[in-house]
Amino acid sequence: MQYFEGALTIILSSFLLILIITVSQGIRSKAELLDDAKRDLIVEANLLRICRQNSQDVNRILKEIVDFLDSNGVRWCTVELFNEKSGRILAENKSFSNIVVEKVRYIRVVKISSEDITYVTIGVEE
Amino acid sequence: MIKTWLIPITTLTLITIILLTVNVMVFIDSIILENYLKQKSKAFLADSVISDVFESFDAILDRSVYSSEGNFTILKQLLEEEAGEFMNRFLETREFFNEYGVLVDFNYTINYTENCLIEIEVKAYVNDLEGLFYFERNHRVSRTL
C-alpha cells in the first residue's frame, strides 16, 4: 500500500509540474503578445505624429522615424515609405538584417495630404 | 476513515482546476485586450486619416482661392477639379483600409453664395468591417474670394 501511495504521489507531482509549466508558459506568451500589441499601438501613434509634423518632406519623415525607433529601442529591420512623388524609399537596419521574413511583423500607417498619399511600413522583429 | 492516497488526489484535482481556471481567465482576458488594442489601433488610424482629409480640403480651398486670382469662374473650376482629383486619389487607399479591417469614406458638397463665399462641407464615415464600431465626423470650411 505504501509503495502504491509513493508511486501515485510521484506520478501526480510530475503531472502537476507539467501543468504548472504549461500554464505559466501560456500566460507568458499571452503577456508577450499583449506587450507587442501595446508597443505597436504606441509606435503607430508616433508614426502618425511624425508624418503629421513633417508632411512635406519624405526624407525628413524617414529620418525622424528611424531616430524615434532607435531612441525607443524598437527592434526594427526595415522602414519603407512610398508615395507617388518620391517613389519607394527604404531604410534597413543592419543590426537586424538577417531576420527570417516569418519572424517579422509589419506596422502600417498612411498619411494623406491634398497633394499626395504616403504609405509607411515598418518591419519589426517578432 | 479517509484513505491516505485520497489526500494527494484531492489536492491535485483542486490545484489542476485552479490552474486551468486561471489559464482560461488569462486566455479570455488576453483575447479581449488584444481585440481592444486592435480596434483602438484601427480607430486611431481612421481618425487620423479623417483629420488629414479635412486638412486637405482646407488646403485645396486655399490653393484654389490663391490660384484663381479673384476670378470666380476659375475658382469654381479649380476647386471642383482639385476636389475630384483628391477624391479619386483617396479611393486608392481603399485596399489599404480593407486589409486593415476598416472602411473610411467621405463625401463633400461645395456651396457657392452670391457674395462670393465658398463653403465646403465634408462628412467622413468610419465603419469597422467586423461591425464593432462606427463613427462619423463633419467639417466645414469657408473662404471669401
Interface residues (C-beta under 8 A of the other chain):
Chain A: F4 E5 L8 T9 L12 F15 L16 L19 I20 V23 G26 I27 K30 A31 L33 L34 A37 K38 D40 L41 E44 A45 L48 R52 R108 V109 V110 K111 I112 S113 S114 D116 I117 Y119
Chain B: T4 W5 P8 I9 L12 I15 T16 L19 L20 V22 N23 V26 F27 S30 L33 E34 L37 K38 K40 S41 F44 L45 S48 V49 D52 V53 E55 S56 F57 A59 I60 R63 E82 F86 R89 F90 E92 T93 F96 E99 Y100
